[in-house]
Amino acid sequence: MGSLAIKNIGMVMTGDIQGPVIDGPVSILIENGKIKAIGKEGMDAERSIDAKGMTVCPGFIDSHSHPVFGDFTPRQNQLNFIDSSLHGGVTSMISAGEVHLPGRPTDPKGTKALALLAQRSFAKLRPAGVKVYGGALILEKGLVEADFKELAEDGVWLVGEIGLGSVKAANEAKEMVKWAKKYGMKVLMHVGGTSVPGSSTVTCDDVLIAQPTVACHLNGGPTSIPIPEAIRVIEKTDCAIEIVHCGNPLSAFEIGRFMKNNNLLGRLIIGNDAPSGTGVIPLGIWRMVNYISALCGIPAEAAVCLATGNTKKAFGLSHGIVRVDDDADLQIIDAPMGSAGNDAKAAIECGDIPGIAMVLIDGVVKTQVSRNTPPPVRKTVAG
């Protein structure tokens, strides 16, 4: 794969909530898909990219997606939705359950087979280069502890959001959550009102009983629980708190503001929850980052952490922070043409989606100027 240097970076938004910014000029050296060095001095490499003073941040991790197989969604009968998300800065997606499969099996053997098949399929295939973490077990009645052990040994490490399958009662889910966590699996739980036919309403008390890894779309998917109940979930659990583009915007604002004011931003993560009835939203993650930054008064570099380093930590991933030894999944961004902001940070903080000049996955350029964002003011130069 060789080496690559990104030079003349004006600012690095690291994705690390404990140290979210490195002021430029700075360079990043990439070797064999990993970040090898970050420094002020020029770095020698086989290839180089001149960032022209633009900003670098991690590629986004969409914490909540519903893929099935390949780059096709039967929910919206649409091809290439993952490729479109790449042009929105998304370099990885986490499945919350392959629930949209036509004729989805709901017996224990069938739900296990679907999870394993999706996990194996996306492990071999990266649509548009995007890392899709597929194979989220949908909880159905009849599953036993041995099933979780077997799946974990076979590489399945996600449990799809509780409430999508026949296991809906919190007390019934609680036992399965314990089994899943025992074998190292990450557990997602639907929170809020019914989103699609077949799902269920999940209350604050259900979350407190089940104790998932992630309280999914606390701002609703799309119907939210009352804000006092949402705050109770935040205060009485230690799980990651997710807000999504396809949820209630007022609830997202109140949750973001509460977590900012109580120094809890390190637990807040951002997902898209697409494909859904709301559709496929390629810029959904950037829209949420902008929304939270601009309306809640959160610095852009901290808001970016909600879709990168915070999600890395919640799911135990090898990417999401711009630091040595992390995967080189990166975006090069700038103020979009016509923005009131003069750089990416200022644009985000005034509510403008930045122009994406380049997206890299494992140090490989996957797209240059995005077809979905406004064009960046500056453009990279390869050497």
N, C-alpha and C positions, 0 to 999 in steps of 0.2 A: 504493500500500500504506500510505502514511502513516507516522507515528511512534508508538512505544510505549515507555513507561517502566515498568520493573519497580523498584518502590521498597521500602524497608524490608527489604532482604535482610540476614539475620543473618550469613551466610557465603557466600562464593563458592568452590567447589572448581573451580579453573580448568581442570583437565585437562592443565596444563603441568607436567611432572615437575620442571622447574627452578624453578618457583615455583607450587606447587600450591594455595595458599590465599590469599584476600583476606578479612580480617576485616571484619565489618560494624560499624555499618550502612552499606550501600552501595547504589547504584542503577545500573541498566544502561539505557542509551538505545539503542533499535533504530530504524533507518530503512531502508526499502526492503530488508528482509530481512537486513540486516547489523548487527553491533554497532557503534554509532557512538561511544559513550563509556561509560566506567565511572568512577564517582566517588562521593565521600562526600556531595556536595551533592545537593539535590533537582533533578530535571531536568524541564523542561517538555516535554510531548508531547501529541499529539492524544488519546491514550488512555493509561491507566495501569493497572497491576496492583499491588496492595499485597500483598507477600509475607508480611507479618505476622511478620517475623523468621525465616522459613524459609531453607533453603539452596538455592542455585542451582548446578547443575553442567551440563556439556555433555550433550546427548543422546548415547546410546551408539552406537558404531559396531560392529556385529556383524561381526567380521573373517572369519567363516567360515559361509556359508549355502549352501544348495542349492535355490534357487528354480528354477522352470521358466518359466511365463508367468503373469502376473497374480497374484492372491492365492489360488492353489490349489496344493497339493502332492499329486501322484500317489503319492508315497512313502507317505503316510499317508491318502490319499484324504480330504483335509481342506481346507475353505474357510476363508479369512480368518485364516490363521496369521500373516501380516504385520501385520494390524490388531491381533492379540493381542500381538505383540511391541512395537508402539507403546505399548500399555498396560503394558509392562515397561520403558519408558524408551528403547527402541531407535528412533532416528530415521534410521538408515541401515544398509544391509546390503551386504556384499561377497560376490559369488558366487565360490565355489570350483569352479564347474562345474555346468552344467545336466544333470548325469549321470542324473537320475531321469526324463527325458523317455521315455515309452513308445516303444519302437522307435527309440531314439536312433541316428542314423547314425554309422558308425564309419569311413567312407572319408574321404579328405582333403577332397573337395568338400562332403560332408555335414557334417563336423565344423566346417568353416569357415562354412557356411551357418547352422548352429545358433548359433554364437557371434555372428555378425552380427545374426541375427534377434532373439536375446535382448537384445543391446546396444541395438538400435534400439527394441525394444518397451518396455523399462524406461526408456529416455531420454524416451519420450512419456508413460508411465504411472507414477504414483507411488501404489502401493496404500496407502490410508489416509494418504497424504501422505509415506510413508517413501521416502527416496532409496535405491533398489535399484540397485546397480552390477552389472548383469547382463552376460552375454556373455563368459564365461571359456572360452577355447579349450581343448578337451580334446585332448591330444597323441595323435595317431594316426600309425602308420607311413605313410610316403609324403609327409608334409608337407615342404616345401622352404623355403629362406629367402625366396623371393619371396612365399610365402603369408603369412608374418609381416609383411612389408613392406606387402602389400596390405591386410591386416586392420587394421594400425595406422593406415594412411592413411584407412581407413573408420571409425575411432573405437573399435575394439576394443583395450583396453589391459590386459586380464587374461589370464593363462594359468591354467586350472583345475589343481587339485592333481595334480601328476605322479604317476602310478600308477593313475589311473582309466581311462586309455585303453590302447591297445596298446603305447605306448612305456613300457616298464617298466625296461629296463636303464639304469643310471646313465650309462654312456658314450654311449649313444644320446641320452638326455635332455640331456646336457651341451651338445651341439652346438645343439640347439633352444633351450636356455636362453640361449645366447649370441646367437642370432638374435633372440629375443624382447627381450632387454635392449638390443640394438643399436637397436631401433625403439621404445624407451621403454616396453615392457610390463613389468608386475609379474608375477612368477612364484611360484606357490604349489606346495608339494611335500608330498604325503602322507608322514608319518613314522610308523613303527610297524607293527603287525600288520595283517592283512587286516581291513577293516571290513565290506564287503559283498561278495557274490559278484561277481567280475569285477575287484576291486581287487587290490593286491599288497602284500606285505610290503616295507617300505623301511627300510634300515639306516642307521646313522650314517655309514658309509663312502659310501653312495649320496648322502647329503646333501653330504658334503665334496667329492665329485666334481662334482655338478650345480650347487652354489652357487645355490640359489633366493633369491628376495627374502624369502620367509617359509617357515620350517620349521613346517608345519602340525601342530597338535595333538601337540606333543612329549610330552604326557602321555597320548597314545594316542587312537586313533580307532576302536574303544575300547581296543585292546590296545597297551600302551606298550612302548618299548624299555627295557632296563635303565637305571637311573639313572646309572651311570658312563658309559654311552654317550650319554645325554641331555646330561650335563655336557660331554662331548667335543664335541658339536654346538655347545653354547653357547660353549665356549672357542676352538674352531678355525674358527668362521665369524663373519661380521658381520651375518648375516641376522636379521630379526625372529624372535623365539621366541614361538610361539603355544601357549596352553593353552586347552582347551575344556571346556564343561560336560559334553559327551557322552563325555569321556575318563576316564582312571583318576584318582580323587581323590588317592590317595597320591602318585602321580607329580607331580600338580599341586602338592601341598604341598611336595615335595622340590625341585622346580624353582623355585617361588616363594621358598622359604627360601634356596636357593643364590644366586639372583640378587639378593635383598635383601642378603645378607651380603657379596656381592662388588660391590656398587654397580653392578649391571647392570639395574636395574628399567626404565631407559629403553628397553630392547629388548624388554620383555615385553608381549605383547598378548593380548586375551581374545576368544574367539569362542564360538559356541554349537554349531556343527556340526549344525544341524538344518535341515530335517526329516531325520531319520535313523531307524535302528532303535530308538533311544531315544525317539523321538517328536518332538513339537513342544513346546518348553519356553519359553513367553513370558517367564518370569522368569529364564531361564538365565544371562544376562549379569549381572544383579544378584546372583544366587546365587553366581557365581564371584567377583565383586568382594567380597562379604561373606566368602566362604570364605577368600580370600587375605588379606584384612585381618585377620579375627579369628584365624585359625590361624597365620599367619606373622608376626603382630605388625607389620603394615604399616599406617601411618596411613591412615585412610579416604580422605583427599584424594589420597594417592599411589596407592592402589588404584584409584580412579576414573580416574586417568591411563592405566591399562592398557587401558581400554575406550574411551578418547577420544583424548587428544593423542598418545599413542604410536602409535595406529593411523593417525591423521591423518598423522603423519610417515612411517610405513612406506609408505603408499599415495599420498602427495602430495595430500591432500584439502583442501578449502576450509573445513572445519568440524572441530570436535573440541576446540577450546580457547575458553574465554571470554576473548576479547581483541578489541580494536578491529580491524575489517575482516573478522573471521571471520563465517561464516554464523551467524545467531541460532538455532541448534538447541540447545534448552535443556530442562532438567528443573527444576521446582521441587519440592523434596522436604523431608520432615520425619520426625521420629521417628514410627513407627506407633503407633497406640493400643495400650497395654498393654506397650510395650517398656520394658526396663530403662534404655535410653538416653533422655536428655532432649532430644536434638536428633538430626539426621540423622547427624552424625559419630559420636556416641556409640553410636547404634543399630547402625550398620554395624560398628563395631569390636567390638561384643559379639555380632555374628553375625546381627542382625535386618535383614531387607529393609526399607528405608525406605518410608514411605507417599508415593506420587507424587500431588501436588496438581495438577500441570499439566505438559503437554508442548507445546513450541512447535517448529515447523520453519520456518525462514526468517522468524521473528518472528510466525508465525501460530499461534494456539492450535489444536492438533489434538485434545487431550483434556484434560479437567479431572481430577477425582479418578479414579484408575485403577480399573478393574474387577478388576484382578488382584492388586494389592498390598493389604495392610491399609490402612485409611483413615489419612491423616495426622492428627496431633493438631490442627494448625491448618489453616485454609483460606484461600485467596487471596480478595481482594476486587477486582473490576474497577471502574474508574472512567472 
